[in-house]
């Protein structure tokens, strides 16, 4: 017995989905076979907003057409900086549809730390989540002459900014829809031209021991481990995860994002780093990926709270913790 879309119950990957060798192909596959299933959720102003696979694919398609109109081409790099947000991942996927190479940057990096990756890869287009990230990119713009366009999502605080380099995400989507009216098959042809051997993303190391280094990953090198992990964990389309780790970290991309493309499960994006625990209780993830330091912090928080708990609760805690 199998679930629709090529994943057997228990997470075993079947042949039809294994033939889809790039993230854009997997995305369009999910939009066809499970169009109304939730693909990604975001908590905004205390309310969970949901994008289905069909809605997410439509947004990616529109955005890809707009990015092509901005001049983004196959093999070129583009930067992204921000927290886990649906529009962050939509922009990443849109560039991949065109064969371009996303370069996620750490959202807590200072402006000077962003200059090297942009200079090193000759980036012309960057996505920034909000005013904070836009300010960083504008600060280093004189050092990065290749950077000509900054796409921003949240416009708050930028009403009076000069718009020579800036373009709003919503405006870009509208441009993409207009282009697709004239050429509806453009993005589909670009997706079909991609292969698993193409570069899917470049992740820069933290640079704590020297100059940051760009690590290149193909679609195959990201999809392969994700499929293996999904099988091992028995993940399927009905699972839910919380994407709370830095989007620029390779672990987040393999074990949260890439697995979503492989299995069709839903990604939940927390409202902020400060609300992760509350958001996790609300969304109830069935799968939780965490490095040791996160688990240690969770244990510390629980242990501190147990100090003020009742005697019965403390006894139960000690008993079950062994």
C-alpha positions in Angstrom: 0.0 0.0 0.0 1.4 3.4 -1.0 0.6 7.0 -0.3 -0.1 9.2 -3.3 3.0 10.8 -4.9 5.4 8.0 -4.7 6.1 7.5 -1.0 5.2 4.3 0.7 3.8 4.4 4.2 6.8 4.3 6.5 8.8 6.6 4.3 10.2 4.2 1.6 11.0 6.2 -1.5 9.5 4.6 -4.7 10.8 4.8 -8.2 8.7 7.5 -9.7 9.8 10.2 -7.2 13.4 9.0 -7.3 13.4 10.0 -11.0 12.8 13.6 -10.0 16.4 14.8 -9.6 16.2 18.5 -8.8 14.3 20.5 -6.2 12.1 22.4 -8.7 11.1 19.1 -10.3 10.1 17.7 -6.9 8.2 20.9 -6.1 6.1 20.7 -9.3 5.6 17.0 -8.6 4.0 17.8 -5.2 1.9 20.6 -6.7 0.4 18.0 -9.1 -0.1 15.0 -6.8 -0.9 16.7 -3.5 -2.0 20.2 -4.4 -4.1 20.9 -1.3 -1.7 19.4 1.2 0.1 22.0 3.4 3.6 22.7 2.1 4.8 25.5 4.5 3.3 27.4 7.4 4.4 30.7 8.9 3.3 32.3 12.2 2.7 36.0 11.6 1.3 38.3 14.2 0.3 35.3 16.3 -1.7 33.5 13.5 -0.5 30.5 11.5 -0.7 31.2 7.7 -0.5 28.2 5.3 0.6 27.7 1.8 -0.4 24.5 0.0 1.9 22.8 -2.4 -0.1 24.3 -5.3 0.1 27.8 -3.9 3.7 27.5 -3.1 4.6 26.2 -6.6 2.5 29.0 -8.2 4.4 31.6 -6.2 7.8 30.1 -7.1 6.8 30.0 -10.8 5.8 33.7 -10.8 8.9 34.6 -8.9 11.2 32.6 -11.2 9.8 34.5 -14.3 10.4 37.8 -12.5 14.0 36.9 -11.6 14.7 36.0 -15.2 13.4 39.4 -16.2 15.8 40.9 -13.7 18.6 39.2 -15.5 19.3 36.1 -13.3 20.7 33.3 -15.5 21.7 29.7 -15.3 24.9 29.2 -13.3 24.8 32.7 -11.7 24.8 33.1 -7.9 22.3 35.1 -5.9 22.2 35.8 -2.1 19.5 35.3 0.5 19.6 36.6 4.0 16.8 36.3 6.6 15.0 34.0 9.0 13.0 30.9 8.1 10.2 32.4 6.0 8.1 31.0 3.2 9.2 33.8 0.9 12.9 33.0 1.7 12.4 29.5 0.5 10.2 30.5 -2.4 13.0 32.8 -3.6 15.6 30.1 -3.2 13.4 27.6 -5.2 12.6 30.2 -7.9 16.3 30.8 -8.6 16.9 27.0 -8.7 14.1 26.8 -11.3 16.3 29.0 -13.6 19.4 27.0 -12.8 20.9 29.8 -10.7 22.7 29.1 -7.5 21.4 30.3 -4.1 23.9 31.5 -1.5 22.2 31.7 1.9 23.9 34.1 4.3 23.7 34.0 8.1 21.0 36.4 9.3 23.0 37.4 12.4 26.2 38.2 10.4 27.4 41.8 10.5 27.6 43.7 7.2 31.3 43.2 6.8 30.9 39.4 7.0 28.5 39.5 4.1 30.9 41.3 1.7 33.2 38.4 1.1 30.6 35.8 -0.2 29.0 38.5 -2.4 32.4 39.6 -3.8 33.7 36.0 -4.1 30.7 34.9 -6.3 30.0 38.1 -8.1 26.4 38.3 -6.9 24.1 40.8 -8.7 20.8 40.0 -7.0 20.1 39.5 -3.3 16.9 38.8 -1.3 16.7 40.5 2.1 13.9 39.8 4.6 13.5 43.2 6.2 15.0 46.6 6.9 17.8 45.2 9.1 19.1 43.0 6.3 18.6 45.6 3.6 20.7 48.1 5.6 23.6 45.6 5.8 23.5 45.0 2.1 23.4 48.8 1.3 26.3 49.3 3.7 28.5 47.0 1.7 27.2 47.9 -1.7 30.2 50.2 -2.4 32.5 47.3 -1.8 30.4 45.0 -4.0 30.0 46.7 -7.4 28.3 43.5 -8.8 25.3 43.9 -6.5 22.7 45.8 -8.5 19.3 44.6 -7.1 18.1 43.9 -3.6 14.7 42.3 -3.2 13.0 43.0 0.1 10.0 41.3 1.7 9.0 43.3 4.7 8.7 47.0 3.7 8.4 48.4 7.2 10.8 51.3 7.9 11.8 51.7 4.2 9.2 54.1 2.9 11.8 56.9 2.3 14.7 54.6 1.0 16.0 55.4 -2.5 14.7 52.7 -4.8 17.5 52.6 -7.4 18.7 49.2 -6.1 15.6 48.1 -4.2 12.5 46.1 -5.5 9.6 44.9 -3.4 8.8 41.2 -3.3 5.2 41.8 -4.1 6.0 44.0 -7.0 8.4 41.3 -8.4 5.6 38.7 -8.2 3.3 41.0 -10.2 6.0 41.3 -12.9 6.4 37.6 -13.0 2.7 37.0 -13.5 2.7 39.4 -16.4 5.6 37.7 -18.0 4.0 34.3 -17.7 0.9 35.5 -19.4 3.0 36.2 -22.5 5.1 33.0 -22.1 3.3 30.4 -19.9 5.8 27.6 -20.5 9.0 29.6 -19.9 9.6 28.4 -16.3 8.6 24.8 -17.1 11.2 24.6 -19.9 13.9 26.0 -17.5 13.0 23.4 -14.9 13.2 20.6 -17.4 16.7 21.7 -18.5 18.0 21.1 -15.0 19.6 17.9 -13.7 20.8 16.3 -10.5 24.4 17.1 -11.3 23.7 20.9 -11.4 24.8 23.0 -8.5 21.8 23.4 -6.1 23.3 25.8 -3.6 26.5 27.2 -2.1 26.9 27.3 1.7 29.6 29.4 3.2 31.4 28.2 6.3 31.2 30.3 9.5 34.8 31.5 9.0 35.7 31.0 12.7 39.1 29.5 11.8 39.9 31.7 8.8 38.3 33.1 5.7 34.9 31.7 5.0 34.8 29.0 2.3 32.0 28.3 -0.1 30.9 24.7 -0.2 29.2 23.7 -3.4 26.3 21.1 -3.3 24.5 19.6 -6.3 20.9 18.7 -6.2 22.0 15.0 -6.0 24.3 15.6 -3.0 21.4 17.2 -1.1 18.5 15.0 -2.3 20.4 11.7 -1.7 21.1 12.1 2.0 17.6 13.5 2.5 16.0 10.5 0.9 18.1 8.2 3.0 17.2 10.0 6.2 13.5 10.1 5.3 13.5 6.3 4.8 15.4 5.8 8.1 13.0 8.0 10.1 9.9 6.7 8.3 8.9 10.2 7.2 5.9 10.9 4.9 3.6 13.6 3.6 1.6 13.8 6.9 4.6 14.7 9.0 5.2 18.3 10.3 8.6 19.9 11.2 9.6 23.2 12.7 12.3 25.0 10.7 14.1 27.1 13.4 17.8 26.7 12.7 19.7 29.1 10.5 18.7 28.8 6.8 22.4 29.3 5.9 23.4 26.1 7.7 23.7 23.0 5.6 22.1 20.8 8.3 18.9 22.9 8.2 18.7 22.5 4.4 19.2 18.8 4.4 17.2 17.7 7.4 14.4 20.2 7.2 14.0 21.7 3.8 15.3 19.0 1.4 13.4 16.3 3.2 10.2 18.3 2.7 10.8 18.2 -1.1 11.5 14.5 -0.9 8.6 13.5 1.3 6.0 16.2 0.8 5.7 17.0 4.5 4.9 20.4 5.9 7.5 23.0 7.1 6.5 25.2 10.0 8.3 28.6 10.3 8.3 30.1 13.8 7.4 33.8 14.4 10.8 34.6 15.8 13.7 32.9 17.6 12.2 34.0 20.9 8.9 32.2 20.3 10.3 28.9 19.1 9.2 26.9 22.2 5.7 28.4 22.1 5.3 27.9 18.4 6.5 24.3 18.7 3.8 23.5 21.2 1.2 25.0 18.9 2.2 23.3 15.7 3.1 20.0 17.3 5.9 18.8 15.0 6.1 15.0 14.5 9.8 15.2 13.6 12.3 17.4 15.4 15.9 17.9 14.2 18.3 19.5 16.6 22.0 19.7 17.2 23.3 18.7 20.7 23.5 22.2 22.0 19.7 22.7 21.4 18.8 19.5 23.2 21.1 20.5 26.1 19.3 23.9 26.3 16.0 22.1 26.4 17.1 19.9 29.2 18.4 22.9 31.1 15.1 24.8 30.7 13.1 21.7 31.9 15.5 21.1 34.9 15.2 24.8 36.0 11.4 24.6 35.9 11.4 21.4 37.9 13.0 23.2 40.8 9.8 25.1 41.3 7.5 22.1 40.6 5.5 20.2 43.2 7.0 17.3 45.0 5.0 14.8 43.0 6.1 16.3 39.7 9.7 16.3 40.8 9.5 12.6 41.8 7.9 11.7 38.5 10.6 13.7 36.6 13.5 12.0 38.5 11.8 8.6 38.0 11.3 8.8 34.3 14.6 10.5 33.6 16.2 7.5 35.2 
